[in-house]
Amino acid sequence: MNTRDYIAIEEQFGAHNYHPLDVVVDHAEGVYMWDVDGKKYLDCLAAYSAVNQGHCHPRIIKALKDQAEKVTLTSRAFRNDQLPLLAKELCELTGYEMMLPMNSGAEAVETALKAARKWGEKVKGVPQGKGKILTCSNNFAGRTITIVSFSTEEQYKDGFGPFTPGFETVEYGNIDSLKAAIDENTVAFLIEPIQGEAGIIIPPDGYLKEAKEVCEKHNVLFMTDEIQSGLGRSGKLFAFEYDGIRPDVVIIGKALSGGCYPVSAVLSDKEVLGVFNPGDHGSTFGGNPLGAAIAREAVKVLIEENLVENSFELGKYFRSKLSEIPSKHVKEIRGKGLFIGMELNESSGGARRFCEALAERGILCKETHTHVIRFAPPLVIKKEEIDEALIHIKDVLLMD
Ligand SMILES: *Cc1c(COP(=O)(O)O)cnc(C)c1O
C-alpha cells in the first residue's frame, strides 16, 4: 500500500473532522519523520508541541517499555508506585503544592474549571451555581461541549448547542476589558499566555502581570492554560515566566509525555485542589502508572537535555533568519522561543499552499487560522537542522 491507498481508506472509514496534509507517516525519530513511501521530512509542528522532546526519544521509549512490562493500569481504586513520584517531581519542579492528573488537555482544562467553580462556592463564598469564569477572545482550550461553550470561533460551536452557561469573554490582551467583566461572583480568569491556535498571538508586554494583579485584588483565580505554550516551547519552562508572575492554577498536557501517551495535569496549591474530595472528580486512566512513568521521564529529558534553553536560543536564531527572507508574502513574524508564527498577507492566498509546497520539499508545517504558518519544531532541533529548513522556507516564500 502507498500514500494514496491509506488516504483513500481513511477518507472512507474515518470521520472527516480533520483536514491533514497528504503525508502518511510510518515512523519518526528526533526531528525527522518518514512517510510510507520512504520520503523523509523535517517536522516543524511537533504534534502541536506534544513532541517537544523529539519523536520516539530513546529514554522516554525505554521508560514506556519498562513500565508496560510491569503494570499499566491500576485505576485510582488502588494506588500505584509511579503517580506519587510524578506528583512530587512536578510540584518540586514548578513550586506548586499539589497536582491532579488527567489524560487529554481538554480534561485538564475541565478539571481546572471544576476546581475554580468549587473553590468559588466553598472558599470564596459565591452563591451556589452563580460562579462566573472569564475567558479570552480567540481562545483554544479543547473540544468538549463546556470548552466550546466559551469559544469565540463560530465553527467550533456550530451545531453543538445547547452550551454550558457561566462563562464570559474578555478581549485578549485588553486589561480594561478584564476589569469591566469582573464582578463579585467571578471565580476565575482562564488564559493562554501565548495563544497558539489563534496564530501565535502574544499579549502586550506587562499585560499578564497586570491581569494577575487585577485578579488578585478581586480574589479571582488566575489560571493559565500552558498545554501548548508550556514545558519549554516558549523558551521558558512556562510562558508566564516572561511576566515574572505565579498563576494560581497551571494546566499542562501535550509535551508532559513527550508525545508518547496522553498525560495532562492541573497544578495548584492546597487551597484550590484541596476542594476535591473522594468521589468529586476522576478518570479511569488519569494517573495510571504507564502514563506517570512516561511523564516522569519526559520531564527529566526536558530538563536534563536543556531543551528549554535550546528553545530560547534557537528560537531567537530561527526568527531572525526568517525575518531576513525578502518575501512579499510575509506580514509579520512573531513568537517566543521555538513557538513562531509567520503571518502572511491576505493577498497571498492563504498559508495552506505554502505548507503544501514545504511538504513537497520535505518540511512539515501546518497553517493555522488561514494566514499563519506555525513553526514549532521539536525542541531537540539543532542549528544545522534549522538552516536546512530555512533553505526550503526561503524557496517557498519567494514563490509567486
Ligand atoms: C491542545 C490544547 C488543548 C487541548 O488539548 P487536547 O489534548 O487536544 O484535549 C487545550 N489548550 C491548549 C492551549 C491547547 O493547545
The ligand as a MOL file (V3000), in Angstrom:
LIG
                    3D

  0  0  0     0  0            999 V3000
M  V30 BEGIN CTAB
M  V30 COUNTS 15 15 0 0 0
M  V30 BEGIN ATOM
M  V30 1 C -4.1050 21.2950 22.5270 0
M  V30 2 C -4.6160 22.2610 23.5150 0
M  V30 3 C -5.6520 21.9450 24.4040 0
M  V30 4 C -6.4140 20.6390 24.3390 0
M  V30 5 O -5.6250 19.5250 24.4830 0
M  V30 6 P -6.1610 18.0980 23.9460 0
M  V30 7 O -5.1470 17.1200 24.4460 0
M  V30 8 O -6.2240 18.1930 22.4580 0
M  V30 9 O -7.5040 17.8890 24.5570 0
M  V30 10 C -6.0200 22.8840 25.3460 0
M  V30 11 N -5.4210 24.0870 25.4060 0
M  V30 12 C -4.4300 24.4510 24.5590 0
M  V30 13 C -3.7990 25.7850 24.6950 0
M  V30 14 C -4.0140 23.5540 23.5720 0
M  V30 15 O -3.0650 23.9300 22.7010 0
M  V30 END ATOM
M  V30 BEGIN BOND
M  V30 1 1 1 2
M  V30 2 1 2 3
M  V30 3 2 2 14
M  V30 4 1 3 4
M  V30 5 2 3 10
M  V30 6 1 4 5
M  V30 7 1 5 6
M  V30 8 2 6 7
M  V30 9 1 6 8
M  V30 10 1 6 9
M  V30 11 1 10 11
M  V30 12 2 11 12
M  V30 13 1 12 13
M  V30 14 1 12 14
M  V30 15 1 14 15
M  V30 END BOND
M  V30 END CTAB
M  END
